[in-house]
Amino acid sequence: MSKKILIYNSGGGLGDAIQLFPLILTLQNHFASSEFYYQDSLGAKYFSNELKDYNIKINNLNLDLKHFGFRWWHFFKAKNEFLKLGLNINKFDLIIDIQSKIRNTLILKRLPNSDFYSSTFNYFFCSYKKKYSNCENINQRTILNLEKFYDTKINKINYSLKQLNEEYIKEAIKLLPDKNYIGLSITHGNPFRKKHWPINKFIELAMKLENKGKKPIFFVEKSNTEIINKIKSAIPNANFPEHRSELASPSLVTALTSRLEKAISIDNGIMHMMSLAEIPMILLFGPTKPEKFAPDQDNIKILDSKKLYNSNDISKITLDDVLKNIF
């Protein structure tokens, strides 16, 4: 009988799910005969909807508890809601808790399980007491600690573009047939964190790139008409490739990124979509922590206003800071 493994991610955003691709693939490779389930705080069904064409084979658990883990009354409901799903799972063989809030952990632990892994309260809730790593990168930390948890070696597996549906690669080649493209990811979806680098700086950056013979490519959702119009006003021939395709989606963003020479992005979901193509990237951070949120790959240069200017204000990062890391 295959083992059942649940991964819980309190982050409910699309980027939060994509960030875990290497972790999911690594664990699926190591626990090859196991069946994997995923649950986030929103109960989002990303892996069967927005992310399905990435072909990550994991089941959405679909607990019917909105903001799962963030309400104390979930402590009394979690087990019953799990049993209502009718999955014929008496208990999970392993629950992996990808967060560190004690409330969420206590609620998650109510789901029947044999082994429980969590970094909460200095790993107090782990089934096995070991000297665990406190590395901030979520993928690295979880893999390292599960090695200690089970006294085993776990080989890291990264996402491969070969897993992406081929139609997206073909579409990307059609939309970006040439060379010298530089991608610019400008906006983010979290209204509570000021992670934007000023649009005027991005426009000036694009102009500088054009003067150097590069072709700036903008990744901005079609609904952000104000920003799009501002860019087009300054750069009439601005290229928004997604807007010219019926396949617009996270998968297309990743495929388009594979056509780029380099990408510059703030901390957002598109950053994680881009990272799957494993091209060189320059990432701009302000209030958030790159150690925690930046993709786990080697060819990334991080410009963090906290380290550069002792400030959470991302706008303090200058145009020259970016340019000198491009050329």
C-alpha positions as CSV (number, residue, x, y, z in Angstrom):
1,M,0.0,0.0,0.0
2,S,1.4,3.4,-1.0
3,K,2.1,5.9,1.8
4,K,0.1,9.1,2.1
5,I,2.0,12.4,2.5
6,L,0.4,15.8,3.1
7,I,2.3,19.1,2.5
8,Y,0.7,22.1,4.3
9,N,1.6,25.6,3.1
10,S,0.0,28.5,5.0
11,G,0.8,30.8,2.2
12,G,-2.2,30.8,-0.1
13,G,-0.8,32.6,-3.2
14,L,0.1,31.1,-6.6
15,G,3.7,32.1,-6.1
16,D,3.8,30.3,-2.8
17,A,2.7,27.0,-4.5
18,I,5.2,27.4,-7.4
19,Q,8.0,28.1,-4.9
20,L,7.5,24.6,-3.6
21,F,7.9,22.8,-7.0
22,P,11.5,21.7,-6.2
23,L,10.5,20.4,-2.8
24,I,7.5,18.5,-4.1
25,L,9.5,17.0,-7.0
26,T,12.3,16.1,-4.6
27,L,10.0,14.3,-2.2
28,Q,8.1,12.6,-4.9
29,N,11.4,11.2,-6.3
30,H,12.6,10.1,-2.8
31,F,9.2,8.6,-1.7
32,A,8.5,7.2,-5.1
33,S,5.6,4.9,-4.2
34,S,3.8,7.5,-2.0
35,E,0.7,9.5,-2.8
36,F,1.0,13.3,-2.2
37,Y,-1.6,15.8,-1.1
38,Y,-1.4,19.6,-0.8
39,Q,-3.3,22.0,1.4
40,D,-2.9,25.7,1.7
41,S,-4.7,28.3,3.8
42,L,-7.1,29.3,1.0
43,G,-8.0,25.8,-0.1
44,A,-6.9,26.8,-3.6
45,K,-7.0,24.1,-6.3
46,Y,-3.9,25.4,-8.1
47,F,-2.5,22.0,-9.1
48,S,-5.6,21.0,-11.0
49,N,-6.4,24.5,-12.4
50,E,-3.9,27.4,-12.9
51,L,-0.8,25.2,-12.5
52,K,-2.1,22.0,-14.2
53,D,0.0,22.4,-17.3
54,Y,3.2,22.3,-15.3
55,N,2.3,18.6,-14.7
56,I,3.1,18.4,-11.0
57,K,1.2,15.3,-9.9
58,I,-0.1,16.2,-6.5
59,N,-3.7,16.0,-5.1
60,N,-5.4,19.0,-3.7
61,L,-6.7,18.0,-0.2
62,N,-9.6,20.5,-0.4
63,L,-10.5,20.8,3.2
64,D,-13.7,22.8,3.5
65,L,-12.3,25.3,6.0
66,K,-11.6,28.8,4.7
67,H,-8.3,30.2,5.8
68,F,-7.4,26.8,7.1
69,G,-5.1,27.1,10.2
70,F,-5.8,30.7,10.8
71,R,-8.9,30.3,13.0
72,W,-8.8,28.7,16.4
73,W,-12.1,27.1,15.9
74,H,-10.5,25.0,13.1
75,F,-8.9,23.0,16.0
76,F,-12.3,21.5,16.7
77,K,-13.3,21.1,13.1
78,A,-10.2,19.9,11.2
79,K,-10.5,16.2,11.9
80,N,-14.2,15.9,11.1
81,E,-13.8,18.0,7.9
82,F,-10.9,15.6,6.9
83,L,-13.1,12.6,7.5
84,K,-15.9,14.1,5.4
85,L,-13.7,14.1,2.4
86,G,-14.1,10.3,2.1
87,L,-10.6,9.7,0.9
88,N,-10.3,6.2,2.6
89,I,-7.2,7.5,4.4
90,N,-7.2,6.5,8.1
91,K,-4.2,8.7,8.7
92,F,-1.3,10.3,6.8
93,D,2.0,8.5,7.1
94,L,3.7,11.9,7.1
95,I,2.5,15.5,7.4
96,I,5.0,18.2,6.4
97,D,4.2,21.6,7.9
98,I,5.7,24.4,5.8
99,Q,5.2,27.2,8.2
100,S,6.0,28.1,11.8
101,K,2.8,29.6,13.4
102,I,1.9,27.7,16.5
103,R,-1.8,28.1,16.0
104,N,-1.6,26.6,12.5
105,T,0.6,23.8,13.6
106,L,-1.7,22.8,16.5
107,I,-4.7,22.8,14.1
108,L,-2.8,20.8,11.4
109,K,-1.7,18.2,13.9
110,R,-5.4,17.4,14.5
111,L,-5.3,15.6,11.2
112,P,-4.6,11.9,11.8
113,N,-0.9,11.1,11.2
114,S,1.9,8.7,12.0
115,D,4.8,11.1,11.5
116,F,4.7,14.9,11.8
117,Y,7.4,17.3,10.7
118,S,7.2,21.0,11.6
119,S,9.7,23.8,12.4
120,T,7.3,25.5,14.7
121,F,8.6,26.3,18.2
122,N,12.1,25.1,17.4
123,Y,10.8,21.8,16.0
124,F,9.0,20.9,19.3
125,F,6.2,19.2,17.4
126,C,8.3,16.9,15.3
127,S,7.8,13.2,15.8
128,Y,11.5,12.7,16.1
129,K,13.8,14.9,18.1
130,K,16.9,15.8,16.1
131,K,19.3,18.7,15.7
132,Y,17.5,20.3,12.8
133,S,18.7,23.1,10.5
134,N,17.3,26.6,10.7
135,C,18.2,27.6,7.1
136,E,15.6,30.2,6.0
137,N,15.0,28.9,2.4
138,I,12.0,26.7,2.8
139,N,13.0,24.1,0.2
140,Q,16.5,23.7,1.5
141,R,15.5,23.6,5.1
142,T,12.7,21.1,4.6
143,I,14.9,18.7,2.6
144,L,17.8,19.0,5.0
145,N,15.6,18.3,8.0
146,L,13.7,15.4,6.5
147,E,17.1,13.8,5.8
148,K,17.7,14.1,9.6
149,F,14.1,13.2,10.4
150,Y,14.5,9.8,8.6
151,D,18.3,9.4,8.7
152,T,18.5,9.2,4.9
153,K,19.9,11.1,2.0
154,I,17.5,13.0,-0.2
155,N,18.7,14.1,-3.7
156,K,17.3,17.5,-4.8
157,I,15.3,17.5,-8.0
158,N,14.6,20.8,-9.8
159,Y,11.8,21.5,-12.2
160,S,12.5,20.7,-15.8
161,L,11.0,22.6,-18.8
162,K,10.5,19.1,-20.3
163,Q,7.6,18.7,-17.9
164,L,5.8,21.7,-19.4
165,N,3.2,21.1,-22.0
166,E,5.0,21.5,-25.4
167,E,2.3,24.0,-26.8
168,Y,3.7,26.6,-24.4
169,I,7.2,26.3,-25.6
170,K,6.1,26.6,-29.2
171,E,4.0,29.6,-28.4
172,A,6.9,31.3,-26.6
173,I,9.1,30.8,-29.7
174,K,6.4,32.3,-31.9
175,L,6.0,35.3,-29.6
176,L,9.8,35.8,-28.9
177,P,11.6,34.4,-32.0
178,D,14.8,36.4,-31.6
179,K,17.6,36.9,-29.1
180,N,18.7,39.6,-26.6
181,Y,15.4,39.7,-24.7
182,I,15.5,41.0,-21.1
183,G,12.4,40.4,-19.0
184,L,10.9,42.9,-16.6
185,S,8.5,41.8,-13.9
186,I,7.0,44.9,-12.3
187,T,3.9,44.3,-10.2
188,H,2.8,42.1,-7.2
189,G,-0.5,41.0,-5.8
190,N,0.0,41.6,-2.1
191,P,-1.6,44.9,-1.1
192,F,-0.2,44.9,2.4
193,R,3.5,45.0,1.4
194,K,5.1,47.8,-0.6
195,K,7.3,45.6,-2.8
196,H,7.0,47.7,-6.0
197,W,10.1,49.3,-7.5
198,P,8.9,52.6,-9.0
199,I,7.5,52.2,-12.4
200,N,9.4,55.2,-13.6
201,K,12.6,53.4,-12.8
202,F,11.5,50.4,-14.7
203,I,10.7,52.6,-17.7
204,E,14.1,54.3,-17.6
205,L,15.7,50.9,-17.2
206,A,13.9,49.6,-20.4
207,M,15.1,52.7,-22.3
208,K,18.7,52.1,-21.2
209,L,18.4,48.5,-22.3
210,E,17.1,49.5,-25.7
211,N,20.1,51.8,-26.1
212,K,22.4,48.9,-25.4
213,G,20.8,46.8,-28.1
214,K,18.6,44.7,-25.8
215,K,14.9,44.1,-26.2
216,P,12.9,44.7,-22.9
217,I,9.9,42.4,-22.4
218,F,7.3,43.4,-19.9
219,F,5.4,40.9,-17.7
220,V,2.3,42.8,-16.4
221,E,-1.2,41.4,-16.0
222,K,-3.6,42.7,-18.7
223,S,-5.9,44.1,-16.0
224,N,-3.2,46.6,-14.9
225,T,-4.2,49.0,-17.5
226,E,-2.9,52.1,-15.8
227,I,0.6,50.7,-15.6
228,I,0.4,49.3,-19.1
229,N,-0.7,52.7,-20.5
230,K,2.1,54.5,-18.7
231,I,4.7,52.2,-20.1
232,K,3.3,52.4,-23.7
233,S,3.1,56.2,-23.4
234,A,6.9,56.3,-22.7
235,I,7.8,53.3,-24.9
236,P,5.3,53.1,-27.8
237,N,6.7,49.7,-29.0
238,A,6.7,48.1,-25.6
239,N,6.4,44.3,-25.8
240,F,3.8,42.5,-23.6
241,P,4.0,39.0,-25.2
242,E,1.3,37.4,-22.9
243,H,-1.2,40.0,-24.1
244,R,-0.9,38.6,-27.7
245,S,-1.6,35.0,-26.8
246,E,-4.7,33.0,-26.0
247,L,-2.5,30.7,-23.9
248,A,-1.8,33.5,-21.3
249,S,-1.1,31.7,-18.0
250,P,1.7,31.0,-15.5
251,S,2.9,28.2,-17.8
252,L,3.3,30.6,-20.7
253,V,5.3,33.0,-18.4
254,T,7.7,30.2,-17.7
255,A,8.0,29.3,-21.4
256,L,8.5,32.9,-22.4
257,T,11.2,33.2,-19.7
258,S,13.2,30.4,-21.4
259,R,13.5,32.8,-24.4
260,L,15.1,35.5,-22.3
261,E,18.8,36.3,-21.8
262,K,18.1,37.6,-18.3
263,A,15.2,38.8,-16.1
264,I,14.7,41.5,-13.5
265,S,11.9,41.1,-11.0
266,I,10.6,42.3,-7.7
267,D,9.4,39.7,-5.1
268,N,6.2,38.4,-6.7
269,G,4.5,35.3,-8.2
270,I,6.0,36.0,-11.6
271,M,9.5,35.8,-10.1
272,H,8.8,32.2,-9.2
273,M,7.3,31.4,-12.6
274,M,10.4,32.8,-14.2
275,S,12.8,30.9,-11.9
276,L,11.6,27.6,-13.3
277,A,13.3,28.4,-16.5
278,E,16.6,28.7,-14.6
279,I,17.9,31.7,-16.5
280,P,20.0,34.4,-14.8
281,M,17.9,36.8,-12.7
282,I,18.3,40.0,-10.8
283,L,15.8,40.2,-7.9
284,L,14.8,43.4,-6.1
285,F,13.8,43.1,-2.5
286,G,12.6,45.6,0.1
287,P,10.3,44.7,3.0
288,T,10.4,41.0,2.4
289,K,13.3,38.6,3.1
290,P,15.2,37.2,0.1
291,E,16.6,34.4,2.3
292,K,13.0,33.2,2.7
293,F,11.3,34.1,-0.5
294,A,13.9,34.1,-3.3
295,P,14.0,31.1,-5.6
296,D,16.7,28.5,-4.7
297,Q,19.1,28.6,-7.6
298,D,22.7,29.7,-8.3
299,N,22.4,32.2,-11.2
300,I,20.5,34.8,-9.2
301,K,21.7,38.2,-8.1
302,I,19.8,39.7,-5.2
303,L,19.6,43.5,-4.6
304,D,18.2,44.0,-1.1
305,S,17.5,47.5,0.1
306,K,17.9,46.4,3.6
307,K,21.5,45.4,3.0
308,L,22.4,48.1,0.4
309,Y,20.7,51.0,2.2
310,N,19.7,49.8,5.6
311,S,16.0,50.4,4.7
312,N,12.9,48.4,3.8
313,D,12.1,50.9,1.1
314,I,12.8,49.1,-2.2
315,S,12.7,52.4,-4.1
316,K,16.1,53.2,-2.6
317,I,17.6,50.7,-5.0
318,T,19.0,52.8,-7.8
319,L,18.9,52.3,-11.5
320,D,22.7,52.1,-11.5
321,D,22.5,49.3,-8.9
322,V,20.5,47.3,-11.4
323,L,22.4,48.3,-14.6
324,K,25.8,47.3,-13.2
325,N,24.5,43.8,-12.6
326,I,23.2,43.5,-16.2
327,F,26.2,44.5,-18.2
